């Protein structure tokens, strides 16, 4: 039989081995401060690396431009071509340097912001009991209209200026959101020196290119246009900003708004979350301008 002293010693040893090492609040605050400082440093280093990439590109273009101008002075026979090349290089270099962004927002941050927006819109649709499929409608400012019932005529444009659409005919009611693709389309318009075009083929080509080259929301986009059935299908590889099947995701929203703005007709969107992602924009060919 073990003595009382041995039993107490054994019990004390077991208690010490089972209790975890406690960390004081001061130590936790210090560790948190260190992690925040490291995180901030990583973000700053990433931004500097991105800015350095833009500035190296600007410097390279500027050097090419100066070399072209110098070549025009040395080789009179090719002066016109070299001067044109040099002027283009200098202009592009200066433009790239001036337009270098000062702050970069990660795709993860953008995805979380969209999650909050999507949650509010899903809650609005659910609480109002809306049953219709969303449709992008041309008005003075494009709206994403979610109807109360499916397969009902669209309300007049004047009713779509409000968030809660309450026309004289109740069956045409619903909600009209500002689409996320509208600001993207305006930014896209501002970068163009020529009109976007007025056919589904030209719109699809330029919008697909903008998703990859301008907004960097996808790694690649292929498209197919069927004017007989009023359908434009985009296959998107490497889509960013979270779940692309959510209501009014920026990628399908931008594609739909581009078609609405240029064709001035309602557009409905169907999304198939496969590999690659398939986004089908449908419009009424009888209303096509």
N, C-alpha and C positions, 0 to 999 in steps of 0.2 A: 504494500500500500504506500502510495507516494505521500510525502509529508506536505503540510500546509504551505511551507515556504516554496517547495518545488512547484506546487500547483499554481500559486500566485505568480511565480516567475514565468512559467509556461504560458499562462493566460495573458500576461503582459506582453510577451514576445509575439503571440499570435495577433493581439490587438494592434501592435505596432506594425506588423507585416501587412495587415489587411487595410489599415488606414492610409489613403493616398497622401502624398506630400502636398501640403497646403501652400498656395501661392498668395501672397499678400495683395491687397488692392493696388498698392503702390507699384508692385512689380508688374501687374497686369496693365496698368496705365502706361508704364514705360515701354512694355512690349508693343502695345497698341500704337504708341507714338512712333516707335521705330518702323513698324509695318506701314503706317501712313506715310512716313517720310520716304521709305523705299518705293512705295507705289507712286507717289508724286514724282520721284526722280525718274522712274521708268517711263511715265507718261511724257515728261519733258524730253527725255532722250529720244523717245519715238518721234515726237513732233520735230525735234532738231534733225533727226535722220531724214524725215520726209521733206523738210524744207531744204536740206542739203541736196537731196535728189533733184528737186525742182531747179535749184540754183546751178547745179552742175549742168543740167540740160540747157538752161539759159546761157551759161558761159560757152558751151559747145556751139550753140546756134550763133552766138555773137562772133566767135572766132571764125566760123565758116563764112559769116557775112563779111567780116573784115578781109579775110583771105580772098573772097570773090571780088571785092572792090580793088584790092591791091593787084589781083590778076588782071583786072580790066585796065589798070594803068600800064601794066607791063606788056600785055598782048592786045594791041589795038584791034586786030582782026576779030577778036571775040569779045570786044568791049561791051557790046549791048547785052549779050547773054550773061557775062560775068557781073556786070553792074546790077542787072536784075536779080541774079542769085545773091549777090552781096547785100542788096537792099532788103530782100526778103529775109535773109538770115539775121541781119541786125535788128529788123523790126520784130521778128519772132522771138529773138533773144530778150530784147527789152520787154516785150509783152509778157513773156513767161516769167521774167523776174518780178515784174510789177504785180502780176496776178498770183504769185505764190501765196497760198493760204497761210495765215498765221496760227490757225488752230485746227486740229484734226479730231473729228469725233468718230470713235470706233463703231463698227457695225453692231457690236453687242449693246452699246448704249442706245443706238437707234432702234434696235429690236425691242428693247424694254420700254422705250417711249411708245412705240406702236402697240405694245401689249396693253398699256393703260388706255389708249384711245379705243382699241378694239373691245376691251371689257365694257366701257361705257356704251358703245354702240350696240353691242350684243344685249346688254341689259335693257336699253331703250326699246329695241325690237321685241324682246321677250315680254316686257311689262305691258306693252301696247298690244300684244297678241297679233303682230303683223305676220301675214302668211305668204305674201307675194315675194317673188325673186327681185333682188335689187336691179335697177336699171339706171344707167347714166343718161341724163336728159339734157338736151341743149336749151339753155335759157340765157338771160343776160350774163349769167355766170354759172357754168355747168354745175348741176346738182346730182347727187346720188340719191335717187328716190326709191324708198322701200314701201311698196303699196300694202294696203290693208288686206286686199284679196288678190289672188292670182288671176291672170287673164282678164283684167279689167282695163278699160280705156284710161290713158294717162290724164291727169288733171291739167287744166290750163296753166300756161307758164306763169301767170300772175299768182297762182296759188303756191307755186314752188319756191317763192322767195322767203317763206317762213320755214322754220324747223318743223313745226307740226302742221301738216297740210290738212286743212279742213275746208274742202270745196263745198259747193252747193249740193253736189251729189255725194252722199256719205261713202258710197262704195268706192269712190276714187281717192279716198283719204290715205294718209300714211305719214311718213317723215321724210324730209329732204335734207341730207347731210352735205356739207362742203367736202368734196372728195380730196383725198390726200394727193392724188395725181395732178390736181389743178396747179398748185404752186410749182411743182416740178415742170409742168408744161410751160408755165410762164417763164421760168428760168431757161428752159430749152429754147423758147422763142427768142429770148434776149441774146442768145449766142449765135443766132443765124442771121446772115446777111441777105438771104434769099427766101422767098415764100416757101412754106412747107410743102405745098402741093395740094391737089384737090382730088386725087384718086387713092383708093385703098392701097395700091401697090407702092406709091411714093411715100405715103404716110407710114406704112408698115416698115419700109426699109430705113427711113430716117429715125423713127422711134426706136426700133430695135438697136440701131447703132448708138443712139443716145444712152440707152440703158447700160451699155458696156463701156463706151468711151467717155461719156460726159459724167454720168452719175455713179458709175462703177457699182451698180446694184446687181450685176450678174457677170459671170465669166464669159458667157457666149449666148447669143440669141439667133435662132433661125426662124423663118416665117414662111407661111404659105397663104396665098390669097385665092379665094373662090368667089368671084363676083356674081356667079349665077345663083348661089344660095345665100349670098350675103354673109360670108364667114371669113375671118382672118385668124389663123392659128399661129401662135408663137410657141416655140420650144425653147425653154430657158434652162441653161446649165449654170449651176453655181449661184442660185438665187440667194440674195442676202436679206437682212431685216426680219428674221424669224419665219414663222409659219406663213407661207404665201397663200394658203387657202382661206385665211381669215377675211372677214368683210372689209372691203376697200383697202386691201394691202397695197402699198405704194407701187409695186411693180405692175400688177394688172390694172390698177387705177390709172397710172400714167398712160398705159397703152390704150385704154378705153377712152380717156379724156382726149387723147390725141386724135382719135377717130371722130369723136363727137364734135370737137372744136372745128375740124376741117371739113367734115361731111354734113354737119348740122342735122344729125339724125340721132335718135336714141340708140344706145348700144347696151347689150346684155353680155355678161361675162360668165363663162364656164371654166372651171379650173380642175385639172386632173393632176393630183400630186403623185406623179410617177417619176421615173428617171429616163429622160429629162422631164421637167415640169412642163405641162401643156396648158396654155391659156388660150381659150377660144373666144373671140369677140364676134357677136352676131348682131346684124343690123338688117333693117327692112329694105330690100332692094327697090321697092316701089317708092320709097321716100327719099332715095339717094339723089342728091343734087348733082 
